[in-house]
Amino acid sequence: MTIRTVEFDQPAPGSSTQCSTGQAWARVLPPQDRQQQRETAQRIKALLRERNAVMVAHYYVDGTLQDLARDTGGCVGDSLEMARFGANHPARTLIVAGVRFMGETAKILSPEKTVLMPDGDATCSLDLGCPADEFSRFCDAHPDRTVVVYANTSAAVKARADWVVTSSVGQDIVAALHARGEKILWAPDRHLGSHIQQQTGADMLLWQGSCVVHDEFKADELQALANAHPGAAILVHPESPAAVTALADVVGSTTQLIAAVGKLATDSFIVATDQGILHDMRQRYPGKRFLAAPTAGTGGSCKSCAFCPWMAMNSLPGVERTLQQGSGAIELDAALGRAARKPIQRMLDFAAAQRQPVRASGELERDAALFQNFGPA
């Protein structure tokens, strides 16, 4: 087993606008052939039944894991969909194929359940680049601001926040906060924060983190690919740089990008997010064509290499091992879990209220009476 060194941006101590380069590592796993995969998957299916366990997987993990989760009655989704599915499922054990903050989120929403991960060292540059102690000091320096953090953060950072948001609902929440005159402290992804700031006009102070995958997309290469495929719709995740999102036909979360494929009147798509999502898109829409958006950056040696190195640490042997041994358990202090759940629940309540016919569909600014239901942040 080999180790890959990964560079990522982390804010310089004491600075809200400048970054220094940080480093982390990820294991590079030996591949299995198709026969080994089939045999391992069959053993896992038996273990899931024996252990009263269910598997939840992110769109960015290997397709074999996505298929296994679906085949065994589990879930493939984004981090919050995974956690909510696990919380509502009767299984006593959750196997989370993703990265650590996803396992923590599942534990926050299901504190009574056993939450296991195939590799507890699988992490995220956004999480790594927003250490709880530094972030807390940053918040303390700006007590007049409402703290809104992205789901790609540790439980400790979530516990320090007023709101936790996902990329699908973050813009609506910030717009509503802005409508009632609140100033925002946003963390950790600067690209997503900038996109929301541009769309809403909110007063936002941004933590300067980024995703090692989305930060590598290049606008000039994307434009060249679009020129070569003039009928293709461009789908971009908002963790990408502004020059990339500016070229998009749709900017949205993983689930929103998948949904867009079914709505747009074209059969060809250029997709700027982790290539793991293409597995799901191709299964849902087998008659359509999907092109991976180019990175061509200094962080990689290939033209299009948008794969999260930590998502790649999830594997069928890892799932089998954690079921056999009970390894990779996520443990959280009970008080920390309760504190982290409050801003998550606030988001869930807001999202549920959005689905009610209170105002015209798609309107970002909500009635003051509706927003009062969530109390002061």
C-alpha positions in Angstrom: 0.0 0.0 0.0 1.4 3.4 -1.0 0.8 6.9 0.3 -0.1 9.9 -1.8 0.8 13.4 -0.6 -2.0 15.9 -1.1 -1.6 19.7 -1.0 -4.5 21.9 0.0 -5.1 25.6 0.9 -5.4 26.5 4.5 -5.8 30.0 5.8 -2.7 31.5 7.4 -3.0 32.0 11.2 -4.6 35.3 12.0 -5.6 36.0 8.5 -9.1 35.8 6.9 -7.9 36.5 3.3 -4.5 34.9 2.7 -3.7 31.2 2.4 -0.7 29.1 3.1 -0.2 25.6 1.6 -1.0 22.7 3.7 -0.3 19.0 3.1 -2.0 15.8 4.0 -1.8 12.2 2.8 -4.1 9.6 1.3 -3.6 5.8 0.9 -3.6 4.4 -2.6 -5.3 1.1 -2.5 -4.4 -2.0 -4.5 -7.1 -2.8 -7.1 -9.3 -5.8 -7.1 -10.2 -7.6 -10.3 -13.9 -8.1 -11.2 -14.1 -11.7 -9.8 -12.6 -10.5 -6.5 -15.1 -7.6 -6.4 -18.0 -10.0 -6.9 -16.8 -12.4 -4.2 -16.2 -9.6 -1.7 -19.6 -8.0 -2.4 -21.3 -11.3 -1.8 -19.6 -11.7 1.6 -20.5 -8.1 2.5 -24.1 -8.7 1.7 -24.2 -11.6 4.1 -22.4 -9.6 6.8 -24.8 -6.7 6.5 -27.7 -9.1 7.2 -25.9 -10.7 10.1 -24.9 -7.4 11.7 -28.3 -5.6 11.2 -26.4 -3.0 9.2 -27.1 -0.8 6.3 -24.7 0.9 4.0 -24.8 4.6 2.9 -22.4 5.8 0.2 -21.5 9.2 -1.4 -21.8 9.8 -5.1 -18.0 10.3 -5.2 -16.9 6.9 -4.0 -16.1 4.1 -6.4 -19.1 2.8 -8.4 -18.8 -0.7 -6.9 -19.6 0.8 -3.5 -22.5 2.8 -4.9 -23.9 -0.3 -6.5 -23.5 -2.4 -3.3 -25.3 0.3 -1.2 -28.3 0.3 -3.6 -28.3 -3.5 -4.0 -28.6 -4.0 -0.2 -31.3 -1.5 0.4 -28.9 1.3 1.4 -28.5 4.8 0.1 -26.4 6.7 -2.4 -26.5 10.5 -1.9 -24.8 13.6 -0.6 -23.6 13.8 3.0 -26.9 15.0 4.5 -29.0 12.5 2.5 -26.8 9.7 3.7 -27.1 10.9 7.4 -30.9 11.4 7.2 -31.4 8.0 5.5 -29.4 6.3 8.3 -31.3 8.1 11.0 -34.6 6.9 9.6 -33.5 3.3 8.8 -34.2 0.6 11.4 -30.7 -0.9 11.2 -28.6 -0.5 14.3 -25.3 -0.1 12.5 -24.5 2.3 9.7 -21.6 1.7 7.3 -20.6 5.1 5.8 -18.6 5.0 2.6 -17.4 8.6 2.3 -15.1 10.8 4.3 -14.9 11.5 8.0 -17.2 14.5 8.3 -19.9 12.4 6.7 -19.5 9.7 9.4 -19.6 12.4 12.0 -22.8 13.8 10.6 -24.4 10.4 10.6 -23.4 10.0 14.2 -24.7 13.4 15.1 -28.2 12.5 13.7 -28.0 8.9 15.0 -26.2 9.0 18.3 -27.8 5.8 19.5 -26.5 3.8 16.5 -23.1 2.3 15.7 -21.5 4.3 12.8 -18.6 2.6 11.1 -16.3 3.7 8.2 -14.2 1.6 5.9 -11.3 3.9 6.6 -11.5 6.4 9.4 -8.5 8.3 8.0 -10.4 9.3 4.8 -10.9 13.1 5.2 -11.5 16.3 3.3 -9.4 19.3 2.5 -12.2 21.6 3.6 -12.4 19.9 6.9 -8.6 19.8 7.3 -8.3 23.5 6.3 -10.7 24.6 9.0 -9.3 23.5 12.4 -11.9 24.0 15.1 -9.6 26.0 17.4 -8.5 28.4 14.7 -12.1 28.8 13.5 -13.4 29.5 16.9 -10.9 32.3 17.4 -12.0 33.6 14.0 -15.6 33.6 15.1 -14.7 35.3 18.4 -13.0 38.1 16.5 -16.3 38.8 14.7 -19.1 38.4 17.3 -21.5 40.6 15.3 -21.8 38.0 12.5 -24.0 35.0 12.1 -21.8 31.9 11.7 -22.8 29.8 8.7 -20.7 26.7 8.0 -20.8 24.2 5.1 -21.5 20.6 5.9 -17.9 19.7 4.9 -16.6 20.4 8.4 -15.9 18.6 11.6 -18.5 18.1 14.4 -16.5 20.7 16.5 -16.8 23.4 13.8 -20.5 22.6 13.3 -21.0 23.0 17.1 -19.5 26.5 16.9 -21.9 27.5 14.1 -25.4 29.1 14.1 -26.3 27.3 10.8 -25.0 24.3 9.0 -25.8 24.3 5.2 -25.4 22.2 2.2 -24.7 23.4 -1.3 -28.4 22.8 -2.2 -29.9 25.1 0.5 -27.0 27.4 1.5 -27.9 30.1 -0.9 -31.6 30.2 0.2 -30.5 30.4 3.9 -28.0 33.1 3.4 -30.5 35.1 1.3 -33.0 34.8 4.2 -30.5 35.9 6.7 -29.5 38.8 4.5 -33.2 39.8 4.1 -33.4 40.3 7.9 -30.3 42.3 8.0 -27.7 39.8 9.4 -24.1 39.8 8.4 -22.5 36.4 7.7 -19.3 34.7 8.7 -18.9 31.9 6.2 -16.7 28.8 6.3 -14.9 27.0 4.9 -15.1 27.0 1.0 -14.3 30.3 -0.4 -15.6 29.5 -3.9 -19.0 28.4 -2.7 -19.1 31.4 -0.3 -18.2 33.8 -3.1 -20.8 32.3 -5.4 -23.5 32.7 -2.7 -22.3 36.2 -1.9 -22.6 37.1 -5.6 -26.1 35.7 -6.0 -27.5 37.2 -2.8 -25.6 40.4 -2.2 -25.1 39.4 1.4 -22.4 40.9 3.6 -20.2 37.8 4.0 -16.8 37.4 5.6 -15.2 34.3 4.0 -12.9 31.7 5.5 -10.4 30.9 2.7 -10.7 27.1 2.3 -11.1 25.1 -0.9 -11.7 21.6 -2.2 -8.7 20.0 -3.8 -10.9 18.5 -6.5 -13.1 21.5 -7.5 -10.3 24.1 -7.1 -8.4 22.4 -10.0 -11.0 23.0 -12.7 -9.7 25.4 -15.3 -12.0 27.8 -17.2 -9.8 28.0 -20.4 -9.7 24.3 -20.7 -13.5 24.0 -20.0 -14.2 26.6 -22.7 -12.1 24.7 -25.2 -14.0 21.5 -24.4 -17.3 23.3 -24.7 -16.2 24.7 -28.1 -15.5 21.1 -29.3 -18.9 20.0 -28.1 -21.2 22.9 -28.8 -24.4 21.0 -27.9 -23.3 20.0 -24.5 -24.7 21.5 -21.3 -22.1 22.5 -18.7 -22.9 21.3 -15.1 -20.7 22.8 -12.4 -20.5 22.4 -8.6 -20.3 25.7 -6.8 -17.1 24.7 -5.0 -15.4 25.5 -8.3 -13.6 28.8 -9.1 -15.8 31.7 -10.3 -14.3 31.6 -13.8 -15.6 28.0 -14.1 -19.1 28.6 -12.7 -19.4 31.6 -15.0 -19.4 29.1 -18.0 -22.0 26.8 -16.5 -25.5 26.2 -17.7 -26.3 24.8 -14.3 -24.5 25.5 -11.0 -25.7 23.2 -8.2 -25.1 20.5 -5.6 -24.5 16.9 -6.6 -28.2 16.1 -6.4 -29.1 19.2 -8.3 -26.6 18.4 -11.1 -28.0 14.9 -11.3 -31.6 16.2 -11.5 -30.5 18.7 -14.2 -29.5 15.9 -16.5 -33.2 14.8 -16.6 -34.5 18.3 -17.1 -32.3 19.8 -19.8 -33.2 19.2 -23.5 -29.8 17.9 -24.5 -28.2 14.5 -24.6 -24.6 15.6 -23.9 -23.2 17.0 -20.7 -19.8 18.4 -19.5 -19.6 17.7 -15.7 -17.4 19.7 -13.4 -17.4 17.9 -10.1 -15.8 14.7 -8.8 -15.9 12.0 -11.6 -17.5 9.6 -9.1 -20.9 11.2 -9.9 -20.7 10.0 -13.5 -21.4 6.5 -12.4 -24.8 7.5 -11.0 -25.5 9.7 -14.0 -24.8 7.0 -16.5 -27.0 4.5 -14.7 -29.9 6.9 -14.5 -29.5 8.2 -18.0 -27.9 5.5 -20.1 -28.8 7.1 -23.4 -26.9 10.3 -22.6 -23.2 11.2 -23.0 -21.1 12.6 -20.1 -17.8 14.3 -20.4 -15.5 15.0 -17.5 -14.6 18.6 -17.2 -10.8 19.3 -17.5 -8.5 20.1 -14.6 -5.1 20.2 -16.3 -3.7 21.9 -13.2 -0.4 21.7 -11.4 -1.9 19.4 -8.8 -2.3 16.5 -11.3 -0.5 15.0 -14.2 -3.6 14.2 -16.3 -6.0 16.3 -18.4 -9.1 15.4 -16.4 -8.3 13.9 -13.0 -11.1 15.1 -10.7 -11.1 12.3 -8.2 -11.0 13.0 -4.4 -8.0 11.1 -3.0 -9.7 10.4 0.3 -13.0 9.2 -1.3 -10.7 6.7 -3.1 -9.6 5.2 0.2 -13.1 3.6 0.5 -13.1 0.0 -0.9 -14.9 -3.2 -0.8 -12.2 -4.9 1.3 -12.5 -2.0 3.7 -16.2 -2.4 4.1 -15.8 -6.2 4.7 -13.1 -5.5 7.3 -15.1 -3.0 9.3 -18.1 -5.4 9.3 -16.0 -8.3 10.5 -14.0 -6.4 13.1 -16.2 -3.5 14.0 -13.3 -1.2 13.1 -13.5 2.5 12.0 -16.1 3.4 14.6 -17.1 7.1 14.8 -17.3 8.3 18.5 -18.4 11.7 19.5 -18.7 13.3 22.9 -22.5 13.5 23.7 -22.4 17.2 24.5 -20.5 18.0 21.3 -23.0 15.9 19.3 -26.0 17.7 20.8 -24.3 21.1 20.1 -23.6 20.2 16.5 -27.1 18.9 15.9 -28.7 22.3 16.7 -27.5 24.1 13.6 -28.1 21.1 11.4 -31.7 20.8 12.7 -32.2 24.5 12.1 -31.2 23.9 8.4 -33.5 20.9 8.2 -36.4 22.9 9.6 -35.8 25.7 7.1 -35.6 23.3 4.2 -38.9 21.7 5.3 -40.6 25.1 5.5 -39.3 26.0 2.0 -41.4 23.1 0.6 -44.6 24.7 2.1 -46.6 27.0 -0.2 -45.8 30.1 1.8 -44.6 32.3 -1.1 -44.0 31.9 -4.8 -41.8 28.9 -5.7 -38.2 29.8 -6.1 -38.4 33.1 -4.3 -35.4 33.5 -2.0 -36.6 36.2 0.4 -39.0 34.7 2.9 -41.7 36.3 5.0 -40.3 37.5 8.3 -43.0 35.5 10.1 -41.7 32.3 8.5 -38.1 33.0 9.3 -39.0 33.8 12.9 -39.9 30.2 13.4 -36.2 29.4 13.6 -35.4 31.9 16.4 -32.2 34.0 16.7 -29.2 32.4 15.2 
